[in-house]
Amino acid sequence: MIRASQKLSKERHTSWREWVAGMQEKIAEWWQDTMPACIRQEVQNLEAIEGMIDELLQHCGQTLVTHWVTAQVADATESHPPCPTCGKPLRCVSRHRSLHKTGRFGECAWTRPYWVCGAGHGGWAPADEALELGPEHLTPTLARFVIEQAIDRPFDQVPTIVESAWNIPIDGETVRRITERVGQQAELQEQNQITTVAREREEGKTPGGNPGPEGPEALLVSVDGAMVQFCADHAWHEVKVGVSVPLALSSAIGPAVRGVGMASPDYCLGLESRPDFWPRVYAHALQQGLETPSCRLVALLGDGADWIWRYGAEYLSLPGKTLIEIVDIYHAREHLWAFAAAQFGPGTAAYTAWATPLNATLETQGVAPILEALAACPEDAARDPAETRTHARYFHHQQARMDYPRYARMGLPIGSGIVEGACKTVLKQRLTAGGGMQWTRKGAQAVGTLRALHDPTSGIDFGERNRMHELPRGSPNPAKGAPGPGLSTFYRH
Ligand SMILES: [Zn+2]
């Protein structure tokens, strides 16, 4: 800003002084109008006082933004900027095309020169690019605030928050559009990264470049799923959540303090098919140091669903690293109680007497006592033999993944609480919360991707789509003939 003010011409300096004076006048006027009225009334409470001052500041903010931007636009007017696509000089179709934006201080308007490419590459306002404005009606500041609110709650609840925080009216549809657009941008970045990683993996390189020695001692990877409803078919679709957490395996970390040494978890969320979801999980695990030399152990924690182990081994079984598969102990316990219910009847004395000790020893003695107890249960005495077979089979199939005493000695987590917590925070609270929440596939993915990010709006280029305003399909070449009403259609603000 210092540089800009140094560049101010004498004449510009005068106009700057003029509008500062104008604003001073405005404040003085407001003061004179407001004060007598306030004094006449009962004593105002602080909330009311702050509210009134807020209105004044909003008005001043609008004036300041408008003048500042107008001055900057006048400074930045270039003679004949080249087309960003073909490099040919653009043609100016208006020196003063108006632009309205709703931002931190409400609606502001200004004008700026508008150019079009003679070869049909669309229209361009260089000033918009300098201001890093996106195609949306909201300024980046307001957009960021709106998005931060919208990833935590339904779109139509956001306008009330914006209204109460900043006294700015917006509608729920704007909230949806901008959140989904920015989310799609974030998802596109994520897809690019997944593609790069997949290509490197295919070429036999260690993905993610050459990782340095810095990395975790071990990495916990876990996946889980939940269902979301789409508005197109009203059907429920599985959305998957992946979590990777760097672990410190110091010998000091025993079962009593399990979880100490866990760094902050990284989440990812995908609506793609189960096999397509794993490249995403893998790309995220890489960011957490999966391929670093220090990471010698990978723990894969799941609920016992077959696809988790199948694809997990494909992506996480790496040379020089030990892969340990762990069935979430809470799921194992659920199957234990479900077997007891099918064998003895739920809530019966036999049910409690059989399952309680096994439930207690599962963590310290592992699955062996359960397998013995299952073998000792006569199938012909079962209340529901088919059910008992299902749960017994679960323990037989998963027994190698239930060596809890060993995992405890190693300091590995044995319960997927962290994943289910993530599933709940990242996913259920927003995508499935409340009845009747319906999504488009793109919208759900966009909001899910934003929710999974630590800092959802950082790194988002709000001006990205502004480089060139697209021409609608089949529109006449604006460079030929008079710039008629057709122009406003590809000028998308
Ligand atoms: Zn061009």
Residues whose N, C-alpha, C, O or C-beta is under 5 A from the ligand:
A	BS01	ZN	C83 T85 C86 G87 C117 A119 H121
